[in-house]
Amino acid sequence: MKSTEILDLMLKDHNRIMKYLEDVENNLGRDFGFLSNSFNTFQWNLEKHLFVEEKAIFTSYNPDEPDKKYNFFSDLMDQHTEILTVIESLRKKLQKREPFDLNELKKLLVKHKTFEEKNVYPLLDQEIDDCTKRVIIDRIKEIRL
Amino acid sequence: MKSNAILDVMVKDHNRLMKYLEDVKKNIKSDFDVLLKSFNTFEWNLDKHFFVEERAIFTSYNPDYIEDGHQLFTNLSKQHTSILEKVELLRKRLRSGKSIDVSDMEVMLLKHKTYEEKNVYPVLDVEISEGEKRFMIERIEEIRL
């Protein structure tokens, strides 16, 4: 049984991101400055997380190689695009000081997080060799999550 | 006179990137694994650099409110896309075991670097408040460049 280092790191960051989203939710209806700050913190941390996934993890594994198991990388990228599109529309509302709710975003994030934690990272942790895992972990650690 | 904090950090990273590209160039005739490793290092560091520019610097400057700034950042993002497309082409050649030539890449990067160092970061360093600058620097420092 190999280590679950990638899963452990990414799970920890998923929980942090959900916490940042909760902060945004708690600030809905409060002072605009608080809401805007919490939204910026959430967005910045989510962007770092998605960057790590796309550039440190998915690409290090060479998803271009013809292996059906890893076709889900392109699905994950599509999910990232969908999440970022929803965030962009929320940010526009925030900038115009229009009310917004986070239900759709929350649903997308929970679905994405659950899929990765059940189907992606446990599999990666088992299937990749220790050397590739080390490269991925070193890269993840270069980004302060 | 305001500080050159952003210019200084970004010039330092531009120089590091040119050094990584130089390593790729030196390894073109070397063993494939050595070449691939240096290419991976170059690409990963370029990805981090662009992420910092696009997500920590350009967006924190709120270009939505400033038409000129918005145009400037749109142009820079387009340059990033062209550079990344070029990197992707080189990566594909590498994977198929074909020889690569990084001269075009060098020219593109030098042009981009010179433009930013003359026309973008010195202007940003003067135009934004010290508070905004600190905020950007803190974000830049979350990514190990």
HADDOCK unambig.tbl for C-alpha pairs under 7 A between the chains (distance, minus, plus):
assign (segid A and resid 142 and name CA) (segid B and resid 143 and name CA) 6.18 0.50 0.50
assign (segid A and resid 142 and name CA) (segid B and resid 144 and name CA) 5.03 0.50 0.50
assign (segid A and resid 143 and name CA) (segid B and resid 142 and name CA) 6.09 0.50 0.50
assign (segid A and resid 143 and name CA) (segid B and resid 143 and name CA) 4.69 0.50 0.50
assign (segid A and resid 143 and name CA) (segid B and resid 144 and name CA) 6.13 0.50 0.50
assign (segid A and resid 144 and name CA) (segid B and resid 142 and name CA) 4.96 0.50 0.50
assign (segid A and resid 144 and name CA) (segid B and resid 143 and name CA) 6.16 0.50 0.50
